[in-house]
């Protein structure tokens, strides 16, 4: 009680001290260490509003502003003109790195002092918490101890148990002259696009396969860099010698992946020079820094499926690791990392939920996010030891109970889509084998994981897996003395018969159970990486259940299976790493296979950060800078990271931001037809996902039916857009806040539904002659309305069918009833009903 009373007494003084920070702005922009003046009359609204801003900090107890001398800080300046100006660089939600205009970062120490450093470190983060209007506390991000200003000297230290509460209160005054925090530049200016309403058709591209959290996989020290760091870009994209050794001399596995040889001296420095990475073939380095993802989003990316990924066999051979090698442990770690990335983007954007990067767990949520103009992030998983379910010599070491527990955990983690099989045979079925020299190594890893090499025979049908070669024919460089030699130590694979080659493992009974449960629980089934035999059997299970939730996201299923995926209502798109010309030809070929019943859209699978090469530069179709995207009011110039300027014509897709440039190249090659299908990619994926959730597929509505006082044929007034989908199925189109359906046997006629801004049904109507409202159908002469309905205006007549306030609606055109329907009591004017009828396509 004593502390509460004391706080109450000091709050007025604190508020006055914060208000004293408001001073007129001084013209000019002082340099580092120069006097700083207040720039605006309003203090930050909350701790999140500080992000990216420039502020002078005051001590409420000392009534002074914070300055820096001799590597320490003290509230000694009587006026802001003598204070330091701090750039508030958001490190997490409500947490900041404080960069002074003297070029130094604030840093707490274990001794309880607060000093400065020229490079940010873990102790450079400080949590900010709003106490009252204009009044905040700052706490050391590592220990949680509050900062305090000494009453007499104003020296800033970490508070102790005896520190007066008033000493821990601070204010922020907007200032000018701050240093600019280092950051990778997006290279784009302008505004991206939004949708017409939360329930409308979406526009935008989709990357159905990438790996934003791969910085944690293969033990965590295989991959260098990460999509963000609380300490900023200099730490997120560092000099990788810390884990690879000078010039990569301690990274034989990474060198083999990136350069094809265990020994390849190269420049490991990231920020600010980036001389050797990132690049299309630099697969062990970070490619998805968040500003690059933002650039792709501004160019139209609206869905990104990011798979939590790992490979236990590769992890086990790595000599340096900080994370466990268990696939499921890695999934848990990466799921949290993805949420942390979302929070980091939110922190840069002004607070929780305000960012453009939104994790979604169902298609209805995704549609709303996309129509808000944001990026829907779908969480997937691509691991070999799924649910810790392996096999030893073809005997599964798993149970149905373990599968059930794994699916429940995936739901809890937010995973919506995943691969039952990846890289190695497991308890569920056989893998679609890698080929070439990589296949030799992965086959050895399969032996280490399962006790056996792949069981390969000559294919007997049109579908096939990758051709297997002997180690002698693989052309591998010497791997002696490197961790990769362990993969060959498993023994010599058997001599396989003549190609084409097919893995004989096939779908197991436990795999059939897993697929059935994925269908029951509405998971999206990713069939890439299943061998031809397993994939064919899996598609048979999917077809038996009439399930649409199946995708081939990056060309690793058998092409002969694409028609079966399309006919199920699934989604297919190719990997992006080939030439742009090849991608255009793939689009043309796949479109011919698509089932016209379903909305066609096309996407790509970048597989970035997933040990897959990216599109390399070509000279055939150079793009010019600046350029405009296919959709949206954004201008794109070359992307710049520190001293590195990226150009698609010379660098290819070196980092994820270059997919904006790559899309421009595709536009030059394929024109509007290709771009239209690619910007329909997000819609096509969402409709597949809706069907997986139980929404009936697109079909015309029944030609006959009578409107009741509550609705028509299961469509009800007041129902949500999602409930309407579940009842009526997927419409022909979703323009604005409405659904439009065709009518069976009535070409050119429409059944339409319009929604209120709250997302509930406002009006249901039809132009089909078999639909009646109060016994009156479209096509009837307008004279039948006399004595039955009241003219409201604009050719609209209404009649009240029941006490619930709903009204039958009739639209008269040229002396004939053109449309009939039912409207909620809220739609009380001719103008409102006209808008509803127009939105529903009934005008």
Order of alpha helices (4+ residues) and beta strands (2+ residues): alpha-beta-beta-beta-beta-beta-beta-beta-beta-beta-beta-beta-beta-beta-beta-alpha-alpha-alpha-alpha-beta-alpha-alpha-beta-alpha-beta-beta-beta-alpha-beta-alpha-beta-alpha-beta-alpha-beta-alpha-beta-alpha-beta-beta-alpha-beta-beta-beta-beta-beta-alpha-alpha-alpha-beta-beta-beta-alpha-beta-beta-beta-beta-beta-beta-beta-beta-beta-alpha
